[in-house]
Amino acid sequence: MAPYVRAVAVAALNATLSGVWIAAGELTPARRRLVRAGALAVSGVVVLDAYRRAEQTRPATVVGVGENPRLVSEGIPRPPLDKRQAAKAAGLAGFALAVTVGRSRLRKRWLAQLTRDGHPHPTRVLAMRMAAFEFVVQLRGQVAGVRRDARAR
């Protein structure tokens, strides 16, 4: 599948699952658990499939020359983590936390506004709004990943 088509598909799937998760909030507890368990199952299948595809496309790295070459996964020690990589990882973790907090605040604000305006089904509308928001955020991240991969080649 073309990289940009895959990026749109992944963003749409994540947005749909996010919307389903939020929309399930209006259901009875048993149905809500069932719907959310189904969403988790779909997510798990997608993640396992992506992992399987990545393992198939990744070549085995052989290290060593001469009589005893070994695979990297057989226990060859890695070099120590440098400070730039650690700072980058910390920055990404902070960014992910900020996005999560911001998304939660936006969700609460939109739900309060819909409830205050007397909407008959505020959670359903919130689910649609958050799904659209999630699609935009996910698509941007997916396209950035495609571009990064293209530059790495």
Buried (B, 14 or more C-beta within 10 A) or exposed (E): EEBEEBBBEBBBBBBBBBBBBBBBBBBEEEEBEEBBEEBEEBBEEBEEEEEEEEEEEEEEEEEEEEEEEEEEEEEEEEEEEEEEEEEEEEEEEEEEEEEEEEBEEBBEEBBEEBEEEEBEEBBBBBBEBBBEBBBEBBBEBBBEBBEEEEEEE
